[in-house]
């Protein structure tokens, strides 16, 4: 499996990424909810009643007066983005009675009404009334940046696991080679003893050396299996997946170090301040804190509202005639006015405003702290890239020197000028040097991963496209797996 195949597989299979994909759309529902404050409202009402009452006068021959009422209406209203509310309605009322003192029986009353109210100070105008929507939008942006941060962190961990497995397999190959050398030395020592040219001490030393290397091989096999399981946990996370038992063989080898691959500190810091998700998330918090201050400052103001209403009405003994007379506008009324409400003390609003200012100051402090942390991480990451690059050159020289020393020691043993113990020591030095060289190559790759993660550009540097956030629940996600 290539590194790119592993990263692309993790994008689709990682449980953390699958969970993170729900964050932005969930946050987006709060934007929709906030916009719902300005939804149109349609209303309908209909009611009927009947009453039997004693006659209010002795002039009426009736002992019981019956009254039957019907009332109904429809309405349409909305709160608009300036904070104003309006409503337009139609109401109708029918009154039927056997009381002879009512001239019109039945009596239909119809009316068209319009009301309007606009806050002029507290609760008024778009900056305040849209702040809830803008707060939700800031929350949605933060969720997007947190999702990007999750991708950045998770895929960096996948690549580290890939290189860890690469090293574990390389180290395992070194240990296998070391066991083969020790086993061959034991066979040579035993043949020499049988031929009378060697000593039993040589055989014992060779056998002890083989046992030590077999122990190291067992540990290396366990480390390789651990590294493979770690990578599998990202690529094949479900216990019932048959792919979990597949052996993962990395196809990509650590590339040779390249001077200047890390760029300059100033360039990296510029990229980090532009792309790093946790910094962008704190900026979203700053935007939200500013909006909270706007809301809190508005709520310090007195409540001064302009209001108005207008209505036309008609009265007839027939519904259609009464409704038709509305067009004549013979009976109408209107009202305009101002209302003022000023809380004495205003303690609650002042507390909210003070809290909003303090929260924004705390967010600014958190942002500055994070910026300082980013600078430190970038300096450490760039230094680590340079350190591991130089370590590769050093370990290569050490490996070459250990190889030369081992070859010379082999010649000395064959010439009976050295012992098996000395040969085993030089072979162990060579084995360690090879492992250190492999580790240095992998450490350099990991240092580059750490640098891209600290910059916030891991996906960009690898040419990967993030999975789109989930907009609809996945069918298999309705119920948890066993």
N, C-alpha and C positions, 0 to 999 in steps of 0.2 A: 504494500500500500504506500502510495506516495504521500508526501506531506499535504499537498493540496487536496487529495482525496480524503484524507483524514479530517481536514478542516471543513470541507464541504459536507462530509457526513455528520460532523458534530453540529453544524448549523441546523440540520434537520432533526437530529436525534437527541441532542442534549436536553435532559429534563429541565434544567435551569433556563435554557433559551426558550423552550416551549412555554414555560410558565411566564417568562418575561414578556412574551408577545402579547399577553392579555393586558399588560399595564397601560399602554397608550389608548386603546379603545375604551377601557374602563374609565380613564380620565376624561376621554372625549364625551362620555355620557353626562358628565357634570356641566360641560359647555352647553349641551342640548337642554339640560335641566334649567340652567340659568336663562337661556333664551326663552324658555317656556313662560317666564314672567310676563312676556309681551304677547302672549297668545290672545287671539280673539275669543270672546266669550259669548255664546248664544244661550239664551234662557227662555224657558217656556213654563207657563203656570196656568192651571185651570182648576177651578173649585166650584162646588155647588153646596147649598145649605138650605134647610127648611126649618121653620120655627112656628110653633103655635103659641099665641100669647093672649092674655085676657084683653078685652076691648078697653082702650084707654079712656073712653067717654061713654056716658049713658045716652048720648044723642044717637049713637049708633045702635041699631037693633041687634047687631051681632054680639054674641057673648064671647066668641073666640075670633081673634084676628090671625090669619095665616100669612106668613111672609116667606117667599122663596127667592133666593139670591143665586146668581151665577156671576163669577168673576174669572177673568182670564187675561192673559197677556203674553207677549213675546218681547224679547229684548236682545240687543246686540251692543257689546261694549269691548273696551280694550284699554290696557295701560300702554302708553307710548313711551319712547325712549327718553323723553324729557322729564318723565315722572308724572305727566298728566294722565288723568283718567277721564274717559267720556262714555256715555251710554245713550243709546237711542231706543225708545220703547213704545209699544202700543198696548194700551189697556182698555178692556171693555168690561162693563158691569151691567147686569140685568137685574131689575128689582120688580117682583110681581107680588101683589097683595090684594086681599079682598076688602081692605079698609077703604070705605067710600070717600074719605077725606083726601085721598090721593087723587089728584086731577088726572095724571097720566098713569095709566095702568095697561100694559107693563111700561117700565121706564128703562130705556137703554142709554147708558152714558159711555161714550168712547173718548179716548184722549191719546194724543201723540206727545211724547215728552223727550226732551234732550237735556242732558246735564253734562257739565264740564268742570274739572277742577285741576288747577296747575299749581304745584308748590313753587314758590318763588325763592325760598332760602333753603331750609332744611328739607332734604329729600328731593330737591329739584334739579333739573337739567341733566344732560347726558353723562357728564363726568362721573356723577354719583350713581345714576341708575344703570350705567353700563359697567360699573366697577365689578359687580358680581360676575358678569360674563368674562371680563378681562381677568379676574382672579382664576376662574375656571380654565381659561386659555393658558394662563401661566402654569397652572397645574398640569395641563395636558403637555405643554412643552417640556416641563420637568420630567414627566413620565417618559417622553420620547428620549430625553437625554439619559435617563436612568437605564432605559433599555439599551441604548448605545453603549453605556458603561458596562452593562452586563455582557454584551457581546464582546467588548474589548477584553474584559477580564477572563471570560470563559474560554475564548479561542486562544488567548495567550497561554492559559493553563493547558489547553490541548496540545499546543506546539511544544511546550515544555515537556509534557508527558511523552510526546513523540521522540524528542531528542533524548529523554531519559531512557526510553526503550532502546534507542540506537546505541547509546553508550553501554547499557546493560548487555546487549548482544555482543558488542565489540569486546567488552571485558570478559564475557563468557568465552569468546573465541580465544582470547589470550590465555585464559585459565585452562582450556582444553589443550592448547598447544603446550602449555607448561606441564600438564599431566603426561602428555605423550613423550616429551623429552625425559621426564623423570622415570617413566616406565621403560623407555629404551635404555637409560643408564642402568636401571636395575638389571635388565636382561644381560647387558654387557658385563656388569660386575659379577653376575652369577656364572656366566660362561668363563670369565677369567679365573674365578675361584675353582671351577671344575677342572680347568686346564692347569691349575697350580701356579698361575701367574698373578693372582690377586689374593686379597685377604678377606676374612669374614667381616672385618670392620668396614671395608668398602661396601659390602652387601648390605650391612645394617644401616649404614649412612644413606645408601641409595633407597632402601625401603622406607626409612623415616622421611626422606625427602618426598617420596611418592605419596605417603599418607598425608603429609602436610598439604600437598598440592591438591589431593582429592578433596580434602576438607574445604580448601578455598574454592574448588569447583562447585561443591554442593552449595556454598553460600552464594556464588555467582549465579547458579541456576535459580535459587530462590529470589535473588534480586531481579533477575530477568522476568520471572513469573509475576512478581509484584509490579514491575513496570508495565508489563503487558495488561494486567488487570486494571491498572489505573487508566491506561488509554482506552481499554474496552468500556470502562464506566462512562466515558464520554460518547463513544461511538455506538455501542450496543448496550444501552442502559437497562433493558428489561430482562428480568431473570428467565422468562419463558422463551426468549429469542434464541433459536439454535445457533445464530452467528456468534453468541457469546463464547462458544467453545472453539471458534476458529483461531488459528495461530496468526498473529499479526506480524508480518515481516516488513520493516521499513525499507523502502526502496531508495529514498534520498539519503545521501551521505553528507556529513558536515562539510560545508564549503571552506576553502582556504580563506584566511583573513585578508581583508582588503583595507588598505590605508584610507582613512577619511570616510569610511562607510557610515559613521555615526553623524557626520556633519559638524556644524559648529554649535556651541552652547546657545548663542543668541538666536540662531535659526530654530533650534529645537524648542526653546522657550516660547518663541513666537507661535510655533505650531501648537504647543501645549495650551497656551492661552486662547487659541482659536478653536481647537478641536476637543480638548480634554472634557469628557462628559461630566465629571463631578464639578468642574469649574463652571460649566454652562448651567448645571442644575442649581448651583448656588446663585448664579445671576438671575435665574428664574425666581428664586426665593426673594432676591432683592426687588425685582419687579412687583412681586406679590406684596411685599412689605410696603412699598410705595403706594400701592393701591389701597392698602388698609389705612394708611395715613390720610389719604384723600377722603375715604369714607368717614373716618373718625372726625376729621376737621369739619366736614359738612354737618355731622350730627351735633356739633357744638352750637350751631346756629339756631335761632328761634324758628318756630314753624309758622311761616307766613304764606297763606294760600289764597289764590284768586279763584273764585268759583262763580258759576253762572248756570242758569237753567231757563228753559223756555218750554211752553206747552200750549197746545190748542185742544179744545174739547167741544163736544156736541152732545145734545140731549134730545132724544126723540122716543116715540113709542115703538119704533122699528129699528132693528140693527142696521140694515142697509141704509136707511135714511140718516141715521145718526152718523154712520161712517162717511157717507157722502157729504154731510155738512161740515166735516173737518176741513175740507178743501176751502170752504168759505172763510175760515179763520175768524169767525164772528166772535168766538169766545177764546180768549188767549190770555196768557200771563207770562211774565219773565222776571228774572231776578239776577242781579250782579252784586258781588260783594267781596270783601276780604275778611279772612279770619286770622287771628294772631294767637299763638300759644307759646308761652315762654316759661320753661321750668325754672323755678327758683332754686338756685344752687347748681343744678346741672351736673351733679357729682358723677353719675354713671357715665355720661358722655365724656367728661374730662378724664375719667379713669381709662376709658377706651382709647382716647387720643394719646394719653401718656404711654399706655402699653404699646400702642402701634409704633410710636417713636422709638421706644426702647427695643422693641423687637427688630426694627430696621437697623438700629445701631449694633445690636448683637449679630445680625446677619452680615453687616459690613465687617465686623471683627472676624467672623468665621471665614469670610471670603479672603481677607488678608492673611489669616492663618493658613488657609489652604494654598494660597499663592506661594507663601514661604515654603510650605511642604513640597510643592511642585518643583520649586527651584532646587531644593535639596535633593529630591529624587532624581532630577535630571542630571545634576552634577555627579551624583553617585553612579547613575546608570552609564553615563558617558565615560567616567573613569573606569568602570568595570569592563566596558568594551575594550578600552585601551589596555587594561591589565591582562585580560584573557588573551588578547591578540599577542602581546609580548610573551605570555606564558606558553603559547603554542610554539614559538621559535625556540624557547628555552628547552621545552620538553623534547622537541625533535632532536636537538643537539644531545640531550641526555640519553635519548633512545639510541642514537647512533653510537655514542660512546659506550653504552652498555652492551650493544651488539658486538662492537669490536673487542671489548673485554671478554665477553663470553666466547667468541670465536678463538681468541688467544688461549683461553683457559681450556677449551676443548683440545687444542693442539698440545698443551702442556700435559693434560691427562693422558692423551694417546702416547706421548713421549715418556710417560711415567715420571713426570717432574712435578705433578700436582696430585691432589686427592679428590675423591668424589665430593667430599664436604665442600671444598673450595669451588668446585664446578657447580654444585647446587646453589651455593650462595650467589655466584655470578648470574646463574640462570634466573634466580629469584629477582635479582636486581633488574635484569632485562625484562622480566614479566611485569614488574612494577612500573618500569619506565614506559613500556607500551601502554599499560593501563592509564598512566598519567597523561600520556600524549592524547589518547582517545578522550579522556576526561577534559583536557584542555580544549580540544576541538568542539566538544559539546558545550562546554561552559561558554565558549565564544558565541555559539548560536543562541544559547539561553540569554546571554547578556544583550544581544540584539533584540530578542523578544522583549526583555524587560524594558529596553529603551523605547521600543514602539508602544508598549503598553503605557509607559509613563507619559509619552507624548500624546496618547489618545488616538494614534493613527494606525493601529494594528490592522484593521480591516482594509484600510486604504492602501497600506504598504503591501498587503498580500493580494490585492485585487479582488477581494471578496465582496459579495453583495448581501446585505443583511436580509433575512426573511421579513416580509411585510407583517406588521402586527395583525393579530387575529381580529376579524370583524364579526364573524359568526362562530358560535361554539362548535367544536369538532364533535361529530356524533359519538365517537368512542370516548369522549371526555365527559359524557353525561353521568357515567358511573365509574368509580375508581376500579382499577384492576385488582384482582385477588392477590 
